[in-house]
Amino acid sequence: MTLAGCATTQQEAARLQLNSARIRTAEQRTVVHSAGSAVHVSAVSLLSSPGAHTFVVTVHNQRSSAVTDLPISVGVSIRGHRRVDLNAHSSEELSYFDAHLPRIAAGSSLTWVYTTSSKLPSRAHPFALVGAQPSPAASAGATAPAIAARVTGTQAGRRGAALLEVTLRNGSTIPQYQMPVYAVAQRGGRVVAAGELIVPHLGSRKTLPVRVPVRGSLSDARIKIAALPAIVH
């Protein structure tokens, strides 16, 4: 399917079925016990702020084709022995991408963000593991719609979080469901702030203003915002 033209009834039904399957998957525990070979974790950062901890994980797709919906586990290990998984289960309905990666193009990298209010033990080291099998099974497609994301302002938020005002633009005819938006701020090559937001729906050819909660210091930082397509067909 190209990005132009009208969707058929079957195509729209398939999109809704995938969205429903992701919601059902999010209701179950997701734990990765061993890493797959397709996606390599190249960096893991853990930002701590009052009442929250934010994982910033950079992964690289080593395959010659795109991958999508791979499970990811993040947490901390204590003295290299005991492992504590922090994103295994969520009570929120739209939490699928709290434990799964969106589409990663062939040979490309992606920075994924997850924030938890769980308390962490002292002297704990962060880890991230990406599994081998997508869940649910989903086609990554040869191409994906590009979603434009532009930061238009910043506001003070609650509990120490800033709110990035972001304008999203879906220039394609493919509507998006449960679309993840990630914000990462760097200063001197180091991650100093990050946040994420799940957009329940962004219609085809539509523009939507959103606010992305970000924790950390944005002062003199370079902000990168990415809206990743959740639906590619």
N, C-alpha and C positions, 0 to 999 in steps of 0.2 A: 504493500500500500504506500502511496506517496502521501505527502503532507498536504496535498490540495484535494479538493473534491469533497463530496458529502459522504458521510458514513452510512453503511447499510445497517439494517436492523440487526443482522447477525454480528456485525462488528461492535455495535453499541452494547449488545447483550454480552459479548465476550469481555468487554471492558468492565461491565458491572459485575460479572462473575468473578473476574480477577480481584476486584476490589472487595467483594464479599469473602473470597477465599483468604485474602490477607487479614481481614477482620477476624475470621475464625482462627487463623493461625496465631494471631496476637493474643488470643485467649488461652493459649497453651504455653507451657514453659519452653524456652529456647535456650539450649546449652550446647556450645561447641566444645567437644572433648579433644579433638585433634584438628590441626590446620590442614586445609586443602592445598593443592599445589597451584591453582590458577591465580589466586590473589595473594600477594605478599604484603604483610604489614611492615611499612618502612619507618613509621614513627608513631609514638604514643606519648601524648602529653596529658597531664592531670592538673587542672586549675582548681584551687580551693578558694571558696569565698564564703561569707557568712551563711550558713544553712544549706550549702550546696557544693557539689563537686562536679566538674565538667571534664569529660574525656574528649580529647581531640585526637582522632586516629587517621593517619594518612595511609592509604592502601594503593597498591599498584597492580593493575591487571596485566599479567605476563602473557596472556593468550593473544592469538591473532584474530580473535573475535570477541565481541562484547559479552559481558556477563551481567546478570541481574539477580536480585532476590537471594543472594547468598547470606546465610545466617552469620551473625557476629556476636561473640561474647566478650564483654569487658568486665574488668573487676580488678582486684588487688591480690597479690600474694604476700604472705607474711613470712619473712625470713626464708623465702624460697621454698617453703613447704606447703602450708595451708593456703588454699585458693578460695576466695570469696567472690562469687559471681554477683554482679549488681544489676544487670539488665535482663535476667532470666525470665521475669514475669512482670506484667504491668496490669493495673486495674483499669486503665484508660482504654476506651474503645479504639481510638485512632493511634495506636502505639506500635504498629507493625514495624516501622522503620527505626524504632528504638532497639531492635534486635536483628535487623536485616539491612543490607546495603542496597541502595538504588543502583540503577544501571551504571556500569563503568565501561567506557569504550575500549576497544582493543588497544593495548599498549599504553593506556592512559592511567592517570592517578586520580584519586578522589579523597577529599578530606571530610570525614564523617564526624558528627558531634553528638554527644549524649550527656545529659545533665541528670544527676540524681541528688535527692535530699538525704540519702542514707548516710549514717555516720560511718566513718572509716577508722579502722584501728591504726594506731601509731606505727611508724616505720614500715608502712606498707608500700609495695611497689606496683604500679599499674601494669596491666597486661591487656592484650587484645588478640583474639583468635578468630579467623574467618574460616567457615566450613566449606566443604566441597560441593554440596548439593543444594540447589535453590529450593526454597520452600515458601509458598507453593511453587510448582513448576511454572515458569513464565518465560516467554520468548523475549530475548534482549533486542531482537531486530537488527537489521543491517544499519539503519539510521534511527535517529530519535529526534523528536521535536525540540527546538531550542526555546527555552523560557528565559526571557530577559529579566534581570533583577537590578534595580538601581536604588541606592541609598539616597534618601531625600532629606533626612534629618535625624536627630537624636533627642530622646526625652528621658527624664528620670523615671525609673520604674520602682517596683516594690522590692523590699528585701535585698537591696544592694545591686539589683540588676538594672542596666540601662535598656531602653527600648529603641531599637533602630527602626526608623520609618523607612519602609521599602516599598517600591512600586514594582509589581510583577506584571509582565505582559506575555500572554500566550499568543504568539503570532501564527500558530498552526491551527488546523481544523480538528485536532485531537484534544478533547477535554481531559483534564487531569483530576485524579482522585487521590487523596492522601499524599499530596506532593510535599516532599521534604525541602526545607530551605535552611541552609547552613551559613552562618556568619563566623568568620575567623579573623582576628586582628593580630598583627605581628608588629613587633618593634625590634629593630636590630636583628632580624632573622629569627626571633624567638616569639612563640605564641604567648600573648598576654591577655587575650579575652576571646570568648567564643560563645555561641548560642545556637539554638535550633528552633524551628517551628514547623508544624505539620499543617498544611493548607488543605482543608477538607475537599474543596472543589474549586477549580479554576476553569471556566468555560473556554471553548474555542474562540479565538480572536478577541479575547477579553483582557481587560486591564483590572488589576486588583491592588489596592493599598493594604499593607499588612504591617504589623509591628513585631519584630523579632527580639525576644528578651536575650540580652547578652550579659554575661558575668565576666568581670575582670576590668582591667584598665584600658580605656580607649585613648588616653592622652598620647598625642603624637604617634599614634599607631596607624598602620595601613590596614584598611578593612577590605576583606574579600567576601563577597556575598555570592552564593550559588543556589539557584533553584533547579533541582534535578527532576527531570520528567519521570513520573511514576507509571505512565501509560505511554507506550511507544507505537501502538497499532490503532 
